Amino acid sequence: MASDGSLRALVVDDELPALSEVRFLLSQDQRVGEVLTATNGTEALRMLEAHDVDVIFSDISMPGLDGMALGRVLARFAAPPQLVFVTAHEQHAVDAFALAATDYVMKPVRGERLAEAVRRVVAKQDEAGMPAHAERGTRAPVPGTDPAEEDETIPVELAGVTRFISRSQIRYAQASGDYARLHTGDASHLIRVPLAVLEDKWGEHGFVRIHRSTLVALSHVTEVRMDHGRCSVLIGDVELQVSRRHTRALRDMLLRRPLGERRLPSGGG
């Protein structure tokens, strides 16, 4: 049985009165220790990047990434948090349970009905033997790879539409103030995450800093060039300069890679 105050919940609703009401009711439940909030599905995914959450209480009708779309993204997680829909619309119930939702609570929300939803969350958690807010994250297995090597799904905005890219698609990232621009093979996406945070988070997945403003994925580096003491890397048809302070670290890291994955330096000097 989960101990009192052990659950961490995330409430997602674009209507602030409804958001505040569910947050208040959950905060009164002794089984819930912390309640986080988000006003849309994209913000919820960003919250999941920073916090391990046991259960999400989500509205369905929201602009942008709605509750059902959020549920489909969660289904791709290696270890998704439980999902409880809180909505004024009955017609989505079948689709909700197809997404393995733990419960479906109708608005206006009554305290005793929400408490029953929490009871179901706790029971499902106990049945699975899952400790409260075990490490989850937004990572899902990549087809065709070792299950131990998990990819990460990153939400990005493009012309007002939320799309999803995998970390493995990212060739390099460049700093842009408090933001970072992620470059894939055919596009680039600006996300509100500093480059230093990405370096710390993705370092173990083969991303290395080559310049104060540039982070590259070693798996996408096709060539390392040395020309009169200046180093650069080639990623596809893009050549990126390596600062002097990062050159030695980059070469040492490349030499530690398996022989078949190395690209030897070329060029003059």
C-alpha positions in Angstrom: 0.0 0.0 0.0 1.3 3.4 -0.9 2.1 5.5 2.1 0.3 8.8 2.9 1.5 11.7 0.9 3.6 9.6 -1.4 1.9 10.4 -4.7 3.1 13.2 -7.0 0.3 14.4 -9.3 0.2 16.7 -12.3 -3.0 18.5 -13.2 -3.5 19.7 -16.8 -6.3 22.0 -17.8 -6.4 25.2 -19.9 -9.3 26.6 -17.8 -7.7 28.1 -14.6 -10.8 27.8 -12.4 -11.1 24.0 -13.2 -7.3 23.7 -12.8 -7.4 25.4 -9.4 -10.3 23.3 -8.2 -8.7 19.9 -9.0 -5.4 21.1 -7.6 -7.1 22.1 -4.3 -9.1 18.9 -4.0 -6.0 16.8 -4.6 -4.0 18.8 -2.1 -6.6 17.9 0.6 -6.1 14.1 0.0 -3.6 12.6 2.4 -2.4 10.2 -0.2 -1.1 13.0 -2.4 2.1 14.7 -1.4 2.7 17.2 -4.3 0.5 18.6 -7.0 2.0 20.2 -10.1 0.1 22.0 -12.7 0.2 22.7 -16.5 -2.2 24.6 -18.8 -1.8 22.5 -21.9 -0.4 19.2 -23.1 2.9 20.6 -24.4 3.6 22.3 -21.0 2.8 19.0 -19.3 5.4 17.2 -21.3 8.0 19.8 -20.4 7.0 19.3 -16.7 7.6 15.6 -17.1 11.1 16.3 -18.4 11.9 17.9 -15.0 9.7 15.9 -12.6 8.9 12.3 -12.0 5.1 12.1 -11.7 2.9 9.2 -10.6 -0.4 10.3 -12.2 -1.7 13.0 -14.5 -5.2 14.4 -14.1 -5.9 15.9 -17.6 -8.7 17.7 -19.3 -9.4 16.6 -22.8 -10.6 19.7 -24.8 -7.5 22.0 -24.8 -6.0 24.1 -27.6 -2.8 22.6 -29.2 -1.9 19.3 -27.8 -5.3 18.1 -26.2 -5.8 15.4 -23.6 -6.2 12.5 -26.0 -3.1 13.5 -27.9 -1.2 13.8 -24.6 -2.4 10.3 -23.7 -1.1 8.9 -27.0 2.3 10.4 -26.4 2.4 9.0 -22.8 1.6 5.5 -24.3 5.0 5.7 -26.0 6.9 6.2 -22.7 9.0 3.3 -21.4 7.2 3.7 -18.0 4.3 6.2 -18.3 2.6 7.8 -15.4 -1.0 6.8 -14.8 -3.6 8.9 -16.6 -7.0 10.1 -15.2 -9.1 12.2 -17.6 -11.2 15.0 -16.0 -13.7 16.3 -18.5 -17.1 17.6 -19.2 -17.6 15.3 -22.3 -18.8 11.8 -22.1 -18.1 10.8 -25.7 -14.4 10.3 -25.2 -14.7 7.6 -22.6 -14.2 4.6 -25.0 -11.1 6.2 -26.5 -9.8 7.1 -23.0 -9.8 3.5 -21.8 -8.3 2.4 -25.1 -5.3 4.5 -23.9 -5.4 2.5 -20.6 -6.6 5.5 -18.6 -7.0 4.6 -14.9 -10.2 6.6 -14.5 -12.6 9.0 -16.3 -14.0 11.7 -14.0 -16.8 14.0 -15.2 -17.0 17.7 -14.5 -18.2 19.3 -12.3 -15.7 17.5 -10.1 -17.0 16.2 -6.8 -14.5 15.7 -4.0 -15.6 12.1 -3.2 -15.4 11.1 -6.9 -11.9 12.5 -7.2 -10.9 10.6 -4.0 -12.2 7.4 -5.7 -9.9 8.2 -8.7 -7.0 8.5 -6.3 -7.9 5.2 -4.7 -7.8 3.5 -8.1 -4.4 5.1 -8.8 -3.0 3.8 -5.5 -4.5 0.4 -6.1 -3.0 0.1 -9.6 0.3 1.3 -8.3 0.4 -1.2 -5.5 -0.7 -4.0 -7.9 2.2 -3.2 -10.2 4.6 -2.9 -7.3 5.7 0.5 -8.6 7.2 2.9 -5.9 5.9 6.4 -5.8 7.4 8.7 -8.5 9.8 6.1 -9.7 12.1 7.5 -12.4 10.1 7.7 -15.6 11.0 10.5 -18.1 9.9 11.0 -21.6 11.9 8.2 -23.2 10.6 5.3 -25.3 12.5 2.4 -26.9 13.7 2.9 -30.4 12.6 0.2 -32.8 15.5 -2.0 -33.9 17.9 -1.1 -31.1 18.9 -2.6 -27.8 16.0 -2.0 -25.3 18.6 -0.9 -22.8 19.4 2.0 -25.2 16.3 4.2 -24.9 15.6 7.2 -27.0 13.9 10.4 -25.9 10.9 12.2 -27.4 11.1 16.0 -27.5 8.0 18.2 -28.1 8.7 21.1 -30.4 6.5 23.9 -31.8 6.2 24.5 -35.5 3.8 27.1 -36.8 1.6 26.7 -33.8 1.5 22.9 -34.0 3.2 20.6 -31.5 5.4 18.0 -33.2 7.7 15.3 -31.7 11.2 14.5 -32.6 13.5 11.8 -31.2 16.8 12.7 -29.6 18.5 10.3 -32.0 17.3 12.5 -34.9 19.2 15.5 -33.6 22.6 16.1 -35.3 23.7 19.1 -33.3 22.3 21.9 -31.1 23.3 25.6 -31.0 22.8 28.1 -28.1 20.4 31.0 -28.6 20.3 32.8 -25.3 18.2 30.8 -22.9 17.0 28.7 -25.8 18.6 26.0 -27.9 18.1 25.3 -31.6 18.0 21.6 -32.4 19.1 20.6 -35.9 17.9 17.4 -37.5 18.5 16.2 -41.1 15.8 18.4 -42.6 14.8 21.1 -40.1 15.6 23.0 -37.0 13.6 23.6 -33.9 13.9 26.2 -31.1 13.2 24.9 -27.6 13.3 26.8 -24.3 16.1 24.8 -22.7 19.7 26.2 -22.3 22.5 24.4 -24.1 24.2 23.7 -20.8 21.2 21.7 -19.6 21.1 19.6 -22.8 24.9 19.0 -22.4 24.4 17.7 -18.9 21.4 15.6 -19.8 22.6 14.2 -23.1 26.3 13.8 -22.4 25.9 10.1 -21.6 24.1 9.6 -25.0 27.0 10.7 -27.1 26.5 14.5 -27.3 29.7 16.6 -26.7 30.4 20.3 -26.6 32.7 21.5 -29.4 32.2 25.2 -28.8 30.6 27.3 -26.2 27.6 27.6 -28.5 27.6 24.2 -30.1 26.7 20.6 -29.0 27.1 17.8 -31.5 25.9 14.1 -31.6 29.1 12.0 -32.1 27.0 9.4 -34.0 26.3 12.0 -36.7 29.9 13.2 -37.1 31.2 11.9 -40.5 34.5 13.6 -40.5 37.0 15.5 -38.3 39.2 18.0 -40.1 42.5 19.6 -39.0 43.8 22.5 -41.0 46.8 24.5 -39.7 45.9 23.7 -36.1 42.2 24.5 -36.5 39.7 21.7 -35.9 36.3 21.3 -37.4 33.7 18.5 -37.7 31.5 17.6 -40.6 27.9 16.6 -40.0 26.3 15.8 -43.3 27.1 18.8 -45.5 27.5 21.2 -42.5 31.0 22.0 -41.2 31.2 23.2 -37.6 34.2 24.8 -35.9 35.7 23.2 -32.8 37.2 25.7 -30.3 40.8 25.2 -29.3 39.8 24.4 -25.7 37.5 21.6 -26.8 39.7 20.1 -29.6 41.7 17.7 -27.3 38.6 16.5 -25.5 36.8 15.8 -28.7 39.7 13.8 -30.2 40.1 11.8 -27.0 36.4 11.0 -27.0 36.5 9.9 -30.6 39.5 7.6 -30.0 37.6 5.9 -27.1 34.7 5.0 -29.5 34.7 1.4 -31.1 37.0 1.2 -34.0 34.3 0.8 -36.6 32.6 4.0 -35.5 35.6 6.3 -35.8 36.2 8.9 -38.5 39.9 9.8 -38.7 40.9 13.4 -39.0 41.6 14.7 -42.5 43.0 17.8 -44.1 46.3 19.6 -43.9 48.4 19.7 -40.7 
